[in-house]
Amino acid sequence: MARNAAILLGGVALGTSFGAGAAMAQSGGTNSQFVTLLERIVVGAGKAKVAIDTPQAVTVVDQADIDQKQAGTIGEILDDVPGVTMIGSERVLGESFNIRGIGAAETSGDEARIILTVDGARKFYEQYRMGSFFSDPELYKAAEVLRGPASSTLYGSGAFGGVINFTTKDASDFIKDGKTGAVRLKGSYTSNGNGTLVSGILAHRINETFEVLAAGNFRRSDIVDLANGSELPGSEFAAWSGLVKGTIHLDADQVVRLSYQRWNSDADKQDYAQTGTIPITEPTNFGLIDRTVDDQTAIISYENEASGNDMLDLKVQLSYSNTAVSQENPTSPVPSSIFVADYGYQTTQLNVENTSTFAGAGWENFLTYGVQASHQNRVADPLVGDLITTHPEGTSSSIGVFAQSEHTINDTLTVIAGARADFSTLTPSETVVGASPSEDVATSPKLAALYKFNENFSVFGSAAHTERMPTLDEMFQYQGTRTMNPNLKKEYSDNFELGLATQADDIFTGGDSVAFKATAFHNTITDGIASNPIQANAPYFINIAGMRIWGLELEGSYDSDVMFARLAYTFTRGVYTEDMISSNPTRVPHIYAGDDVQSIPQDKLVLTVGGRAQDLDLEYGTRLTLAANPLTAATTVPPTPMPEGWATVDVFATWKPQSGQFEGLEATFGIDNLFNADYRENLSMDRSKGRTFKLTLAKQFDY
């Protein structure tokens, strides 16, 4: 492993000295009036560039996508992104992420293998039978998904699956030229669960330098019906969310942004298990509980493009994230301090990043470098009973330094070389008896290249190594005779990718545009951290779960005056490379080298085809999702048969008048699961939602 890292670090050094970089230019030669899916701007992979010119698998979901889906949960935003699967459940408090087979419900540490950010602020939450991200789609205008460990260079070591960046709305998104401000009102209705959304936005330009946005949302739903005629227990909810965001333009180059975001749900008699319902007849039933979830994010940032200084393009950000869960009044027949307790994560993070630009005859280089410091506090405060040893309290502090060089020669060859080192300290609280602080360092080098044969065709490849240090939970958790493991080692990932991309304009008619990107990957994970299958007299977590994961992702789009199409295909496979043999077979089954990795999603194809009637300001379409028979599946209680392949059809239509008396009005209608298909996605605990009608009306008033 050290040898692989050394080889890659050597390649990074060579690439940096050569001048490693990425093309800044827009997709070459496009004359289309439409921006296809792969021509959207990517800002999270280094210097801003379009997706098709990025030597990494990346997808940008924009505001139009979010509106068209009438998304009620975060998972719905990403349900047609290749390589991404929502896992756990359909419940608002039960959703977690899986990228390229990394991520499984009830698996500690998987939250640390995928990095989530909101406007650059790191979000993290881990609790037994809970999801990992709590928010409302109405707060966001975009989401970037950067798949694979190569993202570790800029975002932090250990991003085995990748990075998901959420971007909140800005006042400038609503204020039209020549106007001072705007008020936008929105209401949505969802037939399944009798769900409703009421939303309001005020965007105001106070003067030439200062603008502010205030947004408030209330979303609720009754219990959701499943396609098989039953109900999804624990799916009812009510949640408030809001965003206040100010932007100050000090001059043409300098910008200060301040934002505060909050999401809150307070409900009684909720299912304790949000990642899967255990029936009341089961002896291990967790029962119901009164639960309050409160998620807050505060950010202040400063940016200075310094257009007259090639050495300076500075970004400084200070953020604070606080996710708190309070639980009381349990009905579980099994008494435990885990039920009546306050849980939480508070994370303070400082990011300082600068980009220096170098150029010469036929070449251009962007060197991005910086430091990232964070301090996270983990809380598990039982209100009654003993300490919660399965959710150990403590702090996690880290300082990361990184550099990434992006070099382009003759707008043809792009090379990216980067490296990062994260220095981390885990400090258990006094409540964790017998534990000592742990220190370690993780490195994340990478090397990537993209070669453009012409304006229409390019190939790319990359090699990335990253390391993930244990979390507080993995290092210090214990229960009964199961002990903590002070010798737990960090885990390693070596990932390789190859791909091709093509694009062209004026194919079938004047002004149309087509783009396609294919990425093959192979990820080897060694010294993987896993829950110990041995129940008694052994450490809770051990290094054993080595695995190889490989696959193929296809992404394509077509746009013209009269029609559009989107394609997303995911093929993922994985096998364990080491045995996991249990001394207690009734607890978990044996896993042998060569067995399928249990977190591998089904092969999936999502095809969207639609039309445009521009004279009527109307856009409409249908989305077909096909999933193959899975190799493995999440375990349900009580056990259910292995899921099979399935197919669903959704339809949608959007009307946005651009002039006349209805200008500023938006009407969106959709039907999800049109034919009421009954299935279970293999990484979900729940069966599919039944047929759902959706209607959204929005009106903007400009002043």
N, C-alpha and C positions, 0 to 999 in steps of 0.2 A: 504493500500500500504506500509506504514511504517512497519507494522507487517510482511508482506511478506519479505521485505528487511532484517528485523532483524533476521527472522528465517533463511534465506539463509546465512547471514553473520555469524550466529552462526554455521551453517553447514560448512562454509568455515574455520572458526577457528578450529573446530574439525578436519576437514580433514587435515589442515596444521599441527596441532600438531601430528596427526597420521602419517604425512609424505605423502603429496599428490604429485603424479607425473605421468609421462607417460612413456611407454616403449620406450627405445632407440633402441632396437634391430630391425633388418630388419624383414620382414615377415618370420615367422618361418618355417624352413624346406624346403624352396623352392629350387628345383634343376633345375628349368627351365632356359634356356638360354635367355628367354624373360622376360621383365619387363612389367607386365600388368598395366592397368590404375590405379588399386588400390594398386599397389606395388611401385608407384612413391614416391619419397621422398617429404615430406611436411616440410618446414622450417619455416612457418609463424604461427604455432600453439604452439610454445614453443620449447622444445628440438627437434631436427630433428628426424623424424620418418616417416614410410611409411603410406600412406593414410589409409590402411585397419586397422592399429593399432591405429588410432586416434579416440578418443571418441567424434567425431564431424563430421558433414557432410562436407567433403572437397574434392575438385577436382583439380587436377593439369593438366593444358594444357601445353604440351611441344613443343619444336621446330618442331618436326616432324608433330604434329597436325597443327601448324600454316602454315607450308609449304604445307602440303597436301591440306588444304582448299584454298590455294592461297588467303588468306584473304586480302580484299581491305579496310575494315573498322574494327574498334575494335569489333563491334558487331559480326562479322563473326567468331572471335576467340572463342566466348563463346556460339555459337548458339546451341550446343548440350550438354551443361552443365546442369544437372538437377537443377531445382529451379531458373534458371537465364533466364530472358527475356529482350531483348533490346526493349525500348519503345520510343515513340516520332515519329521517322520517319526513313527512309532509308538514309537520307542525312548525309554527313560527319559532318555537324555542328548541327545536330538535334538529336543525339543519347544520350540517358540516360539509366539507369539501373533499373531493378526491380528484387529483390531477395525475394522469398517466399511471393509475394503479396505486398511487400513494395516498393513503387516507382510508380509515375504516372506523365505523362506529364503535364506541367503547374501547378504543385503543389509545391509551395515553401516549403522548408524544407526537401523534400524527398532526395535531394542531401546530407543532413546531416545525414540521416538515413542509408546510405550505405557509408562506408569508402573506398576510393580509394588511393592506394599508388603506386609510381614508385620507385623501389629500396629502399623502406622504407620512401620516402618523401611523405607527405600528399598532395593530389591534390583535389581542390574544386573549383567549379564554378557554379553560379546560375544567370540566366538572363531570362527574359520573352521571351518565344518562341525560346530558344536556348538550345542546349544540354549541358552536364555537363563535358565531357572529350574530349579533342582534341589531337589526336596523330596518329601515323601511325603504323600498325602492324609490319612493317619491322624492327622496332627498338627493338623488344622484342624477347626473346627466351623462355619465360614461363609466365604463369599467374596462380596464385593460387586463388581459390574461397573458402572462409571460410564462410559457411552459418550459420546464426543465431546470436543472441545477445551474445553468449558466447565469441565471438571474442573481445568484448568491453574491456575485462581485459587488453589485451596487446596493443590494438590499440586506445582506447578512448571510453568514454561513448557515448551511443546513437547509436551504430551500430545495429539498430533493424533488418535490413535485413542481415547484415554481412559485410565482407571485401573482396575486390578484390585487390590482390597484383600483379603488373606487374614487371617483371625482365628484364632488358636490357641485351644485348649481351656483352660478354667479349672477349678480345683478345685470351685467352686460349681456347675458343670454336673453334677456327680456326687454331691455330698453332699446327702442328703435332709434335710428338716426334722426336727429332733429327733435327728439322727445326728451322729456325730463324724467319720466318714470312709467311704470306699468303696474296694474293690478291684475292678477290672474286667479280665477276661481275655478275649481275643478271638483267634480263629483263622479263617483264610480259605483256601480252595482254589480254584484256577482251572485248568480242564482244559487249556486251550490254553497250552502252555508248561510244564505241570505246576507252576504257580506257587503259592507258599504265603506266608502272612503270619502271624506270631506277634506279638501285641501285649499289653502289660500297662500298666495305669494304677493309680497309687495317689494318691488324693485324701484329704487329712487336714486337719482343722481343729484346729490346735494350741491355740488359745484363742479368745476371742470376737473378737479383732482380727486374727489371723494364720492364713492357710490356705495350703497348698502342694500342688502337683500335680507328680508325676513320671511320665513316660510313656516307654516304650521300644518300638521296633518293629524287626522284621527281616523284610524282604521279598525274595523271590528268584524267578527264573523261568529256565527253559531257553529255547531258541530257540522263537519263536512260529511257528505254522503259519499260512499265508495261505489265503484261501478258494479260490485257484486250485490248491491242492495243493503249492505250493512253500513254502520256509521264508523267514523274514525274518532275514537275516544280521545279527549284531550286536545282536539283541534280547534275548539272555540277559544277566542281571545279578543282582547280590546287593547289598543296601544296608541299612545300619543307620541308624536315625534315633531321635532322642530329644528330649524337652522337659522342662525343669525351670522351674516358674513359681510364684512366691510373691506373695501379695496381702496387704498390711497396711492395715487400716482404722484410721487414726489417730483418727478420730471419725466422726460421721455424714456429714460432707462430704468429708473428706480421705482419699485412697487413694494408696498407693505400690505399684507393681508392678515386679517384677524377673523377667526371664525369660532363659533361654539355650536355644537350639535348635541341633541339629546333624544333618546328613545326610551320610553317607559311603558311597562306592562304590569298591571296590578290586578290579580285575579284570584278568586277563592276556589277551592276544590278542583284544582288542576291535577292531571295525572303527574305523579312524581317522575315517571319515566317518559321523557319527551323524545327519546330516540327509539322508542318501541314500547307498545302497550303490553303489559303482562296481565292477563285476565285475573279477575278477582278469585277464581277457583284455584289459582296456582298457590302453592304453599310459600313461594318466594315473592308473592305479590308486594309491590311497593306502595300500593294504595294511592290516595289523593293527598294534596297538600295545598296550603295557601302560599302563593309565591309572588314576590315582586322582583322584577328585573329592571335595572336602571343602567343605561349605557350612555356615557358622556365622553365627548372629545373636544378639546380646546386647542387651538393652534394659532401661533403668531409666526409670520414668515417675512423675510426681506429678500428681495431679488434686485440685482443690479446687472443689467446686460452690458453696461459700459461699452456702447457701440463704437466709441473712439479708441478703445483699448483692447487689442486682441488677447491680452494676457488675462483679462478679467471678465468673467461671466459668473457672478457669485450668487449662491442661494444659501440662505441660513434659515433654519426652521426649529422652533421650540414647540413641543407638543406635550399634551397630557391626556391620557386615556384612563377612564375609570369605569369598569364594568362590575356591577354589584348585584348579587342575588341573595334575597332574604326569604327564608322558608320557616313556616310555623304551622301548627295545628294539623299534624299528619294523622292519617287514618290507617297507616300500615300496621299489620299485626305483628311485625318484627320490630321491637323497640331498638332504636339506635340514635346516637347523637348526630348522625349525618343528616337526619331529617329536619331537625329544629336547629338551624344554624344560619350564619351570615357568611357568604362566600364572596370573594372578590379578587380582582387584579387591578392594580394601579401602576401605570407605566408612564414615566417621564423620559422624553427622548430629545436629544439635540442632534441635528444634522447640519453639517457645514460642508458645502460642495462648491468647487470652482472648476470652470472649463477654460482652458487656454487654447487659442487657435493659432496654428502655424500653417503657412502656405508657401508654395513655390511654383515653378513652371510645371504644370500638369499634375500637381499633387496638393492635397489639403489634409491637415491633421487636427483632430480635436482631442486634447488630453484632459480627462476629467479625473479629479482626485479630491479626496476629502476625508473627513472623520465623522463617525457616528457614535454617540455615547447614549446609553440607556440605563435606567434603573427601574426594576419591576418589583413590586411588593405583592406577595400572594397571601391571601387571608382565608382562614377557615375557623370561624369563631362559633363554637357550639353554645347555644343558649341554655341547654340543659345537658347533663350527662358528661361523659369523658371527652378527652381530646379526640380529634378526628385524625387518626394516624394515616388514613388512606388519602388524605388531602393535606399533606404537611405544609405548614406555613414557612415563610422565609423570603429572602430577597435574591434577585438575580441581577447582577451588574455586568455590563460589558462595554468595551471600547473597541471599535472597529476602524481600521484604516484601510483605504482602498485607492486604487488607481486604474483607470481604463483608457487606453489609447485607441483612437479610431482613425484609420488612415485610408485615404482614397487616392488612387493613382489613375489619372486620365478618365475619371468617372466610369472606370471599368472594373478595377480590382479594389475591393474593400477588405481590410483586415482589422479585426478587433482583438486586442490582447488586454487582459485585465488580471488583477490579483487583489486579494483581500486577506487580512488577518484580523480575527476577532479574539480579544482577550477577555475571558469571562470568569466571574466569581459567583459561586452559589453559596449563600449563607443561610443555614437553617435558623429558625427562631428558637428561643429558649424552650418552647413547647415540644420540640423534637429532641427527645432525650437521647444522649449518646452520639449525636451527629456532630461532625466537624465541617468547617467550610471546605469547599473544593474549588480549585483553580485549574484552568486549562486554556489552550489556545487552539483555534481552528483556522485552517487556511482554505482559500477558495480561488485557485487560479483557473483561467480559461483562455482558449484561443479559438477564434472563429474567422471565417473568410467567406466572401461572396464575390463571384466573378460573373460579370454581365457580358455575354457574347454579343448582344446588341440590345436595342431598346425593348425587345420583346421577350428575351429569354435569359435566365441566369441560373446558376447553381451555387449551392452554399454548403458549408459543413462546419462542425465545431467539436471541440473536446473540452470538457469541463470536469473539474474535480471539486468536491466540497465535503466538508466535515460537519457533523452535528454533535454538539455536546449534550449530555443528558440534561433534562429539565429538573426542576425542583421535585416534581412528582416522582420521576424515575429514580432520582438519587436517594431520596429520603423517605419514601413510602414504606410502611411496614404495618403488619396486622397479625396479632396472635403470635404464632411460631414462625411466621414469614417475616424475615428481617430485611432491613435496608442493605444496600450493596455499595460499600465505600470504594470498591474496586471496579465499578462500572466504567467502561471505556466509551469514548465517543465513537460514533458510527461514520462510515465513509461511503461516498458515492462517486463513481466514475461514469460519466455519461458521454456518449458520442452520437452525433446527428449528421445526417446527410439529407439534402433536399434539392428541389428545383422549383423555379417559379417562372410563370409566363404571363404575359398580358398583351392585349392588342385592342385597337380601336377601329371603328368603321368596318365591322365584320359582316353583319347582315343588313345594316342600314346606317345611314349617316348619323354620327354622333353616339353610336352605341359603344360599349366597352365591356371587355371580358378579362377576368384575371383568375389565376389558378396557382395554388401553392401546395406542394407535397413535402412532408417531413417524415423521415424514418429515424428512430432513436433506439439506443441500447444503453440501459442503465444497470450497472453492477453495484449492489449495496453489500458491504461487508461489515462485520462486527455490529450487525443491526441490534437495536435494543428492543426487547420483547418482554411481555409479562411471562414470568416463569410458570411453566405448566405443572411443576411439582408443587403440590399444595402446602405441605408442611415442612418445617425445619430447613428452609432454603430461602435465599434472597427473593424479594418480590419481583425484581427486574434483573435480567441477565443479558449478556451479549451472546446471541445465538442465531438470530433470524437473518442469515445471509440470503440474498435473493438476486435473481436477474430478471429484469423487466424490459421488454422490447415492444415495438409497435410501429404503426404507421398512422399519420393524420393527413387528411386531405381537406382542402378548403378552397372553394371557388365561388365566383359571383359573376353575374351578368346584369347589365343595366342598359335600358334604352328608353325612348320616349313613351313606348307603349307597354313594355313589360320588364320584369326583373326576375332574377332567380338567385338562390343561395344554396350552396352545398357544403355539408360538414360530415365527414366520415371519420370514425375512430375505430382502430384495431389495436388491441393491447393484449399481450401475453406476459406471463411471468411464472417462474418456478423458484422454489426454495433451493438453496445450495447447501443447506445444513439440516440435520435432523433436529426435531423438537420432540423428545420422547418423554411422556408423562409417566410418573409412578402411580398416578391416580387416573386411570382411563375414564372413569365416570365423570371427571371434571372437564377434560378436553381430550379430543382425539389425538393420536400420534400424528406427527407431520414428519415426513421423510424427504430427503433430498430428491428433487425431481417432481414433487407434488406441486400442483398449481397454487400460486399465491392467492390467498383468500380475498384480497382486496382488489382483484382485477375486475373492471366493469365489463358489461356486455359489449360486443361489437355493435356499433350504432351508426345508422345513416339518417341524417336529417336533410330533407329536400324541401325548399320553399320556392314556390312559383306564384307569381302575381302579375297583375296588370295595372296600367295607369290610364285613366281618362282625364287628361290634363285640362280639357275644356270644362270638365265638371269638378275639377279639384278633388278627384276621387282616386284612391289606391286600394286595391283589394287582392286577396290571395289565399292560398292554402298551404299548410305545412304538413308534410308526411314524415313520420318518424318510424323507422324500422329497426328492431333490435333482435339480434341473433340469440340462439340458445346459449345460456351462460355456462362457463366451466365450473364456477363456484358461486356461492351466495352467502349473504349475511344470515346468521343463525337467528331464528325467531323462537319466541316462547309463547305457547307450546310449539314444538317443531312443525314446520310445514314442508310440503314437497318442494323439490328443486324447481325454481321458476323456469318458465319456458320463454321462447322468443315471442315478441309481440309487435303490434303495429297500432299507431294512433294517427288520427287526422284532425287537424285544427283548421279553422277558417277565420278570416278577419277582413275588415274593411275600415278605411279611414277617410273622412271627409274634412278637408281643411280649406275653406274658401279664402282666396287670396285678395279678393276685392268685393265691392258691393256691400249691401246692408248686413251680410253675415260675416264680413271680414273679422278675423280674430277669434272666430268660433272653431272648435275642433270637436268632432264626433267620431268615436271609435267603437266598433262592434266586433265581437268575436265569439266563437264557440270552441272551447277546448274539449278534446276527446269526443268528437262529433258522434262517433258510433258507439260510445259508452264501452270501450274495450276494457275488459277486466284482466289485469296482469299485476305482477310484482317486479319492479326493477330489482336486479339481483343484489345491489348494495343497500337497498332500503328495507326497513322492517315492515312497511305498510303496503297494502295493495293500492291500486290506482284510484284516483279520484274519479267520480262519475262525471257524466256530461255536464258542462258548465257554460252557461251563457254570461257574457260580460258586456257591459255598456258603460262608456265614459263620455261625459260632456265637459268641455272646458271652454272658458271665454276669457280673453284678455282685453283689458281696457287700457288704452294708452293715453297719456296726458303730457 
